[in-house]
Structure formats: structure tokens, C-alpha cells
Amino acid sequence: MAEMYYYVCKKTSVVGRRLCSFFKKALRADERAENYAKKFAASSYVQPSQFFAGGVDFLEFDKAPDPAVWRKRITTPDGIDEYEPNCMVRSDFLVVDGENFTPYDTWNRTYLPARFPWTLVRGKKSMKEWAAVAGCVLIKDKEKDACLIDELLSGKFFIPYLEYFGEEVVVNAKRVPQSLRKAIRAEKERQRLPVVDAQELFLLLDMQLDVPDDAKKASQLSVETPIFFLQGDNFYIRSRVPCKADELQATNMAEFNYRKRFAQIESGGKEN
């Protein structure tokens, strides 16, 4: 069995206040995900495993939903069908001349609140793709082609967006099927759901990963997320990795489990 590390800290300590803030943020993200599922009459939902909280990967329904709006993505080994909005999403950039230009969302496109100079997006597409954006013809001289594209795009700004579409090409927006509009609305809302990254928890606990800094993010993905709860005036934490945040005090498994039972009893009492 892998070694576990147990800690306790005051709720009013610096790390305790950060844990409170993190917990409230995660709770709000989970509430948004739950409200999303309720809005579309789902019986339950599946959250993305790569995040600590928030987001929706799939919805589950008591009765099969309209297949024109909801696409069955997988069937679990238990025989449960899991669905997602029946549309596709692609990301791209809107190229604009002015730094202050702000585009408006359309029925099938959502612009992100960011804009980038050419130097930050150059590597996002191939030279052939950027040539099409710039409206120029490549002469198959890599150095000259790169210089030409740089010259044409270096003064532009690039606004990222998500575009939603169905299986059939829609030429006239007025003729878009209502089922596709519903699917796109559901997907837009799903894309806007907040998520909370477990890395925030790793950082505030100052988890000691025995890897170089440039490999920490990848390593954190394979580390079991610490468990923490509030009981009385203290947070209790269990981690597979040592934590060095200030004001954390070491405790043991017996104390952790004892306090966890009390927290569950207190929570049950409040719910009743």
C-alpha cells in the first residue's frame, strides 16, 4: 500500500482560507453543471475526469431524447446510454485590423474574450493554412513564403472563436433546422460551464512532486487528488504526496478517519 500523508490546519489560517475559497469555487462549478443537466431534463450527468469539479461530458436520460438534438456517444458496461449535443465544434481565429474591434456572437459562433498578435498565433496553423487566411499563393520557397505571410499578417490581431455546425452545410441561417439550433444552444452552454483544475489544489497545498518544474503539470495528472474536509474549526487533508504549505501540521490516519466520521454525521444532521 502506498504511503499516505495526513495534515490538519485551522480554517482561519492562510492555507485554510484558501481551501475555503477553493471549495466554494468547486461547489459553484458543480452547481452550474447540475443546473445544466436539470435544464435539459437529464436524470444524471458525467463530469470530465481531468478536472476537480465542474463541467459536463455527457448527460444521461430516463427516456431516450430526441436524436436530432442529442447524439448517443457511448453506452457504459452497465448499459447506460450517455449523450452529448448533436453538433460539432471547431476552433479558429477571426483576423482583424484594429486592436479595439469587438465581434458579436452569432447563432453558431462564440468569440472568446481574448485577442492575440501574430507572434503568438503563428504556430497554430500550417504555412498553407495561413496563406489561405492571408489570401496569398505560396511559391514553394519556404523562407520567402514565411516572409510574405509574416509581412501580410504581422500587423493583424487574432480573436479566437468556437464555431458550431451540423452534418449538413447550412448556407442560409434562416433555414437552419430547429433541432440543430437546439443542439448548438446546448453545446454553447456546455462550453461555458466553469471547471476547477486540481492543479489549484496541488499548488495551494504545495505538494512536493519529485520531478523537474517543467514536468510537474504532467506529473500532477497522474497523482491522486488529495481529500480534504472541514470538521469544526479545522481542515483535515489526506495526500499521497508530502505537502509543505505553511501552517499545515502533520496528523495521522486514526485522527483523520475519526474527524471524517464526525464531519459526515454533522453533514447528515444539517441535511435533515
C-alpha positions in Angstrom: 0.0 0.0 0.0 1.3 3.4 -1.0 2.2 5.8 1.9 -0.3 8.4 2.9 0.3 11.8 4.4 -2.2 13.4 6.8 -2.4 17.0 7.8 -4.6 19.4 9.8 -4.8 23.2 9.6 -7.0 25.9 11.1 -9.8 27.2 9.0 -8.7 30.7 9.7 -5.1 30.1 8.7 -3.8 31.3 5.3 -4.0 27.8 3.7 -7.3 27.2 5.5 -8.8 30.4 3.9 -7.5 29.3 0.5 -9.1 25.8 1.0 -12.4 27.5 1.8 -12.2 29.6 -1.3 -11.2 26.6 -3.4 -14.1 24.6 -2.0 -16.6 27.3 -2.7 -15.3 27.7 -6.2 -15.6 24.0 -6.8 -19.1 24.0 -5.3 -20.3 26.7 -7.6 -18.9 24.9 -10.6 -20.7 21.7 -9.6 -23.9 23.6 -9.1 -23.7 25.0 -12.6 -23.1 21.5 -14.0 -26.1 20.2 -12.1 -28.3 23.1 -13.3 -27.3 22.4 -16.9 -28.3 18.8 -16.5 -31.7 19.8 -15.0 -32.4 22.3 -17.7 -32.3 19.6 -20.3 -34.3 17.1 -18.2 -31.4 14.7 -17.7 -31.6 12.2 -14.9 -27.8 12.5 -14.3 -24.6 13.7 -15.8 -20.9 12.7 -16.2 -18.2 15.2 -15.4 -14.8 15.4 -17.0 -12.3 13.3 -15.1 -9.4 15.6 -15.8 -10.9 18.4 -13.5 -11.5 18.5 -9.8 -15.0 19.9 -10.3 -17.4 21.4 -12.8 -18.1 20.7 -16.5 -20.3 18.1 -18.2 -19.0 15.4 -20.6 -22.3 13.5 -21.1 -25.9 13.6 -20.0 -28.0 10.5 -19.1 -31.7 10.4 -19.6 -34.5 8.2 -18.2 -36.0 8.1 -21.7 -34.1 8.4 -25.0 -34.0 12.1 -26.0 -34.6 13.5 -29.5 -31.8 12.0 -31.6 -31.8 15.2 -33.8 -30.8 17.2 -30.7 -28.8 14.7 -28.6 -26.3 12.2 -30.0 -25.6 9.0 -28.2 -21.8 9.0 -27.6 -21.3 5.8 -25.6 -23.0 3.0 -23.8 -21.4 2.1 -20.5 -20.7 -1.5 -19.5 -23.8 -1.2 -17.2 -25.9 -0.5 -20.3 -26.4 3.2 -19.6 -26.5 5.5 -22.7 -24.6 8.7 -22.5 -25.4 11.7 -24.7 -23.9 14.9 -26.0 -25.4 17.7 -28.1 -25.7 16.6 -31.7 -23.4 19.1 -33.3 -19.7 19.6 -34.0 -17.3 22.3 -32.8 -14.2 23.7 -34.4 -11.9 26.5 -33.2 -10.3 29.2 -35.3 -9.3 32.8 -35.4 -11.1 35.9 -36.7 -8.4 38.2 -38.2 -9.0 41.9 -37.6 -7.1 45.1 -38.3 -7.8 47.0 -35.2 -7.0 46.1 -31.6 -10.3 47.6 -30.3 -12.7 45.7 -32.7 -15.1 43.5 -30.7 -17.2 41.0 -32.7 -20.6 39.8 -31.5 -21.6 36.2 -31.0 -23.9 34.7 -33.7 -26.2 31.7 -33.6 -23.4 29.4 -34.5 -20.2 31.2 -33.3 -18.9 32.2 -29.9 -16.0 34.6 -29.6 -13.6 34.3 -26.7 -12.6 37.4 -24.7 -9.1 37.5 -25.9 -7.0 38.8 -28.8 -3.5 37.9 -29.8 -0.8 39.4 -32.0 0.6 37.5 -34.9 3.7 36.3 -33.0 1.5 34.3 -30.6 -0.6 32.5 -33.1 1.9 31.9 -35.9 2.5 28.3 -34.8 -1.3 27.4 -34.6 -1.7 26.7 -38.3 0.5 25.4 -41.1 2.0 27.8 -43.7 -0.5 26.6 -46.2 -3.4 27.4 -43.9 -2.1 30.9 -43.1 -1.5 31.5 -46.8 -5.3 30.9 -47.3 -6.1 33.3 -44.5 -3.8 35.9 -45.9 -5.1 35.4 -49.5 -1.7 34.8 -51.0 -0.2 32.0 -53.1 2.8 30.0 -51.9 5.8 29.8 -54.3 7.2 26.7 -52.6 10.2 28.6 -51.3 9.9 28.1 -47.5 11.9 31.1 -46.5 10.3 33.5 -48.9 6.8 32.2 -48.2 7.3 32.6 -44.5 8.5 36.2 -45.0 5.5 37.0 -47.2 3.0 35.6 -44.7 4.7 37.5 -41.9 4.5 40.7 -43.9 0.8 40.3 -44.5 -0.3 39.2 -41.0 2.2 40.8 -38.6 0.0 43.9 -38.1 -3.2 41.9 -37.6 -4.9 40.8 -34.4 -6.4 37.4 -33.9 -9.6 36.7 -31.9 -10.2 33.1 -31.1 -13.7 31.7 -31.6 -15.7 28.4 -31.5 -17.9 27.6 -34.4 -20.7 25.1 -34.2 -22.1 23.1 -37.1 -24.1 20.1 -38.1 -23.5 17.3 -40.5 -25.0 19.3 -43.4 -23.7 22.6 -44.7 -26.1 25.4 -43.9 -26.0 28.3 -46.5 -28.9 30.3 -45.2 -29.2 30.9 -41.4 -33.0 31.3 -41.8 -33.2 27.7 -42.9 -31.3 26.1 -40.0 -33.4 23.2 -38.6 -34.7 24.0 -35.1 -33.1 20.7 -33.9 -29.7 21.9 -34.9 -30.3 25.3 -33.2 -31.3 23.5 -30.0 -28.2 21.3 -30.2 -25.9 24.3 -30.7 -27.5 26.2 -27.8 -27.0 23.2 -25.6 -23.3 22.9 -26.7 -22.7 26.6 -26.3 -23.9 26.4 -22.7 -21.9 23.3 -22.1 -18.7 25.0 -23.4 -19.4 27.9 -21.0 -19.6 25.7 -17.9 -16.8 26.6 -15.4 -14.3 24.0 -14.4 -11.9 23.8 -11.5 -8.5 22.4 -12.1 -7.0 20.1 -9.5 -3.7 21.8 -10.0 -5.0 24.8 -8.0 -5.3 22.4 -5.0 -1.8 21.0 -5.6 -0.4 24.5 -5.6 -2.1 25.8 -2.6 -1.1 22.7 -0.6 2.5 23.0 -2.0 2.6 19.3 -2.9 6.1 18.0 -3.2 6.4 16.3 -6.6 9.8 14.8 -7.1 10.1 15.9 -10.7 11.6 19.0 -12.5 9.4 22.1 -12.7 8.7 21.7 -16.4 7.3 18.2 -15.8 5.1 19.0 -12.8 2.0 19.6 -14.7 2.1 16.3 -16.5 3.0 14.5 -13.2 0.1 16.1 -11.4 -2.3 14.5 -13.8 -1.2 11.1 -12.6 -1.3 12.0 -8.9 -4.4 11.1 -6.9 -6.2 14.3 -5.9 -5.9 14.9 -2.1 -9.1 14.5 0.0 -9.9 17.3 2.4 -12.9 18.2 4.6 -13.8 20.7 7.3 -14.7 19.5 10.7 -15.2 22.1 13.4 -12.6 24.8 13.0 -10.1 22.6 11.2 -9.5 21.3 7.7 -8.2 17.7 7.6 -6.2 16.6 4.5 -5.0 13.2 3.1 -2.5 13.2 0.3 -0.3 10.6 -1.4 2.4 13.3 -1.8 4.0 15.3 1.0 2.6 18.8 1.3 4.7 21.8 2.5 2.2 24.7 2.7 2.7 26.9 5.7 0.5 26.2 8.7 -0.1 22.6 7.8 0.5 20.3 10.8 1.1 16.6 10.4 -1.6 14.2 11.9 -2.3 10.5 11.4 -4.8 8.2 9.8 -6.7 7.5 13.0 -7.3 11.2 13.7 -8.2 11.8 10.0 -10.8 8.9 9.9 -12.2 9.9 13.3 -12.8 13.5 12.2 -14.1 12.4 8.9 -16.9 10.3 10.6 -17.8 13.4 12.7 -17.9 15.5 9.6 -20.3 13.0 7.9 -22.5 12.9 11.0 -22.6 16.7 11.2 -23.4 17.0 7.5 -26.1 14.4 7.8 -27.6 16.3 10.7 -27.7 19.6 8.7 -29.4 17.9 5.8 -32.1 16.5 8.0 
